[in-house]
């Protein structure tokens, strides 16, 4: 499924690398300017650095836009393809398949579960690639300055890599529970809407509403747990 987008994936990866490189370069140039101003350099002497700062700012903005735009194009294209594939897989099995499963679960699979791909291609793939390549590049540059500099940073890079691996089982458990709870909530809501006439006829509207609210509260709690996990993981790796 990814094969038709290899060219755009390459462009996205290049944009991501240039975006990260320009961020580092902006910090370097900015620190140079502060140091030169502290030393009392004239405005004329600062001009080349200010021009470089402006150029790097524009470069970063363009690369950030290109990375986001192209990666989302890829993600949404794959989403459309996957939804078609899921429908093609379900259609031959209907109606026997539909009898064994709630329509809300199927809707959750086609819509919510497929949407996870957008998160991967638009917000995860390129940052992971950058996180692998940029530290290696930085270590190489630092090693060319002094051999001890990479050795100082290696333990921290090891922690950045080891922390997600150590915590992945927690994230997997929460993600699976979130997916199941989302499917259950969607199924309950869809079934309630489809059977609304019967619910009103038999006076079960209030009871059904209570069940929907209970499922929604359970889903909210699971989403909060997932957010706390993602926040903890982000704090541990970025901190």
Secondary structure as UniProt FT lines:
FT   HELIX           3..5
FT   HELIX           6..38
FT   TURN            39..40
FT   HELIX           43..91
FT   TURN            92..95
FT   HELIX           96..100
FT   HELIX           103..108
FT   HELIX           109..113
FT   HELIX           114..123
FT   HELIX           125..145
FT   HELIX           147..194
FT   HELIX           196..201
FT   TURN            202..203
FT   HELIX           205..238
//
